[in-house]
């Protein structure tokens, strides 16, 4: 799945009040810190991963945790 399509799905799942989180996801895909999942995730799987990410302020640790949820083989 292209990153743009994944980001569109993520945008739909993140409330507008959490724009900092979305911006951090976009930035980290841009710099290569996040990688798309090797196989498509269901909306349920993606929303569960994002729910964990949204619990805390966006930082290196929370981005790394999201990265492991999105792509366990990425080594992030």
DAWO-V656364 format. One record per residue. N is the residue number from 1. SS is DSSP state (2 for helix, 1 for strand, 0 for the rest). PSI is psi in degrees with one decimal (999 if undefined). Layout:
n->N ss->SS psi->PSI
n->N ss->SS psi->PSI
//
This chain:
n->1 ss->0 psi->130.9
n->2 ss->0 psi->148.9
n->3 ss->2 psi->-36.7
n->4 ss->2 psi->-39.3
n->5 ss->2 psi->-40.1
n->6 ss->2 psi->-43.0
n->7 ss->2 psi->-35.2
n->8 ss->2 psi->-41.0
n->9 ss->2 psi->-43.1
n->10 ss->2 psi->-42.8
n->11 ss->2 psi->-39.7
n->12 ss->2 psi->-26.6
n->13 ss->2 psi->-15.6
n->14 ss->0 psi->124.3
n->15 ss->0 psi->149.6
n->16 ss->2 psi->-25.6
n->17 ss->2 psi->-10.5
n->18 ss->2 psi->35.8
n->19 ss->2 psi->-33.1
n->20 ss->2 psi->-39.7
n->21 ss->2 psi->-46.1
n->22 ss->2 psi->-45.1
n->23 ss->2 psi->-38.1
n->24 ss->2 psi->-37.6
n->25 ss->2 psi->-48.0
n->26 ss->2 psi->-47.3
n->27 ss->2 psi->-43.0
n->28 ss->2 psi->-29.8
n->29 ss->2 psi->-39.2
n->30 ss->2 psi->-36.9
n->31 ss->0 psi->-0.9
n->32 ss->0 psi->6.4
n->33 ss->0 psi->-26.5
n->34 ss->0 psi->143.9
n->35 ss->0 psi->147.2
n->36 ss->0 psi->155.4
n->37 ss->0 psi->145.7
n->38 ss->0 psi->-26.5
n->39 ss->0 psi->149.6
n->40 ss->0 psi->140.8
n->41 ss->0 psi->146.0
n->42 ss->0 psi->163.2
n->43 ss->2 psi->-34.9
n->44 ss->2 psi->-47.2
n->45 ss->2 psi->-44.0
n->46 ss->2 psi->-42.3
n->47 ss->2 psi->-34.1
n->48 ss->2 psi->-42.5
n->49 ss->2 psi->-42.2
n->50 ss->2 psi->-35.5
n->51 ss->2 psi->-41.5
n->52 ss->2 psi->-43.0
n->53 ss->2 psi->-38.0
n->54 ss->2 psi->-12.6
n->55 ss->0 psi->-32.0
n->56 ss->0 psi->167.2
n->57 ss->0 psi->148.8
n->58 ss->0 psi->125.7
n->59 ss->0 psi->178.0
n->60 ss->2 psi->-42.4
n->61 ss->2 psi->-43.8
n->62 ss->2 psi->-34.5
n->63 ss->2 psi->-42.2
n->64 ss->2 psi->-40.5
n->65 ss->2 psi->-44.0
n->66 ss->2 psi->-41.6
n->67 ss->2 psi->-40.3
n->68 ss->2 psi->-33.1
n->69 ss->2 psi->-39.8
n->70 ss->2 psi->-40.4
n->71 ss->0 psi->84.5
n->72 ss->2 psi->-24.7
n->73 ss->2 psi->-1.0
n->74 ss->2 psi->-21.3
n->75 ss->0 psi->12.8
n->76 ss->0 psi->999
//
